[in-house]
Each structure stands twice: as C-alpha cells, then as structure tokens.
Amino acid sequence: MAHLLLVEDDENLAETLVELLELEGFQVTWVGDGEQALDVTFVHSYDLLLLDVNVPFVDGFELLQGLRDAGNTTPAIFITAMSDIASLSKGFEVGADDYIKKPFEFDELIVRIHSLIRKHLKISNNLISVNDYHFNIDSNELYQNENFIALSPVELKLTTLLFKHLNTTITKENILMELSEGEEASEGALRVHINKLRKHGLPIQTVKGIGYRLATS
C-alpha cells in the first residue's frame, strides 16, 4: 500500500481527497501547513507528496525546496489554483515532478499518482530493481537475477520497506514501528536483520545517527 502525504489547508478539499484516495487503496497522512509537513517527513517516509502551494508557515515551494536540499527524492505533485507560467516554472524549479491545477478531475490525479510512483520505484512488470536484485511487489518475492532468495517473515517485511522506499533514508524509529506494528522492537535485532540482508548482497547503506537506505548507487 503506497503511503501519501497530503499538504492542504482547505479542510473540505483535504477531507474529500483523503476519502477518495483511501478508497483507491492509498494510505494518506494529511497535514494543514508546511511546518507540520517538515515535521512528519523528518520521521516518516512517503511514496508520494501532494502539496498545495499557499499553505501556512512554510509554503509549498519552500517546503519542497527544503526537502530536495536535504536529499529527499520522494516524487511530488503540486495541486494548486496558481496557474500562471511563473508559478508553474517555480514549481518545477524547486523539484516538483508534476503540477496539477485546481479545479481538477480526481481520475486525472489518480493517473498521475500511479505514473509517478511507478516511475520513482523503477518498476517494470511489477518489479523494483536494484543492480541484479529484483523485488516483485505482487508476490513479495526477492530474486537475484533468476534465483529466488528465501527470507524470514521479518526479513521480508524489512526488504519490502527498503525496496518501496528506494534511494530514501528511512529512520530507525520508522523501520522499528513498521516491523513491530507499533510495539517496542530492538535496534540490536534490526542491525542483525540488516546484516543478514547485506550477506545476501543487498546494497543497504547506514546513514549514521538516522537509519538505513537501499541505494541504486
């Protein structure tokens, strides 16, 4: 299930979008201003960002520029009533992947979301690929070239999380939360599982003091 962050200060629009996106099978976190968005992106990873521009405290342009400067490559779509060329240009200049003008057709937004997520994860025939490793998102199976790699249930959860957030640093706290489904988990046990996956050859990087990332380079 893809996890989207929606940054929108229009409560009515936001509630409608959350309801419709969840019906499409997405998990959605909604915040109403740029400061909240910065806070949640620091501790959680998302598959896609939906950003209004005119939001309180930190506007959408400044928010995305800050995330890109910090190395966050999560695909982002601006959803805004600003339709002039200067705003459009600014949106792409700060790192947007797409830009949709209000009012818009919800079906069009869904098409754009799916397209960006697939592009970002480098999915081909339901596979996310890193070097000669391929993760099938439908069957939850890991292969090296054509060879199936058997994983324990915890290793499979961790592998799924890393592949779904390819080239994005995931905090240790977020990983532990995902693996334990809200219960306490051990950082020591996490290191053991990371090392086991590395022994399989997965290029998992340690980001000192923060967490881990699965990187294509």
Secondary structure as UniProt FT lines:
FT   STRAND          3..7
FT   HELIX           11..23
FT   TURN            24..25
FT   STRAND          27..31
FT   HELIX           34..43
FT   STRAND          48..51
FT   HELIX           60..69
FT   TURN            70..71
FT   STRAND          76..80
FT   HELIX           85..93
FT   TURN            94..95
FT   STRAND          98..101
FT   HELIX           106..120
FT   TURN            121..122
FT   STRAND          123..124
FT   TURN            125..126
FT   STRAND          127..130
FT   TURN            131..132
FT   STRAND          133..136
FT   TURN            137..140
FT   STRAND          141..144
FT   TURN            145..146
FT   STRAND          147..149
FT   HELIX           153..164
FT   TURN            165..167
FT   STRAND          170..171
FT   HELIX           172..180
FT   TURN            181..182
FT   HELIX           187..199
FT   TURN            200..201
FT   STRAND          204..207
FT   TURN            208..210
FT   STRAND          211..214
//
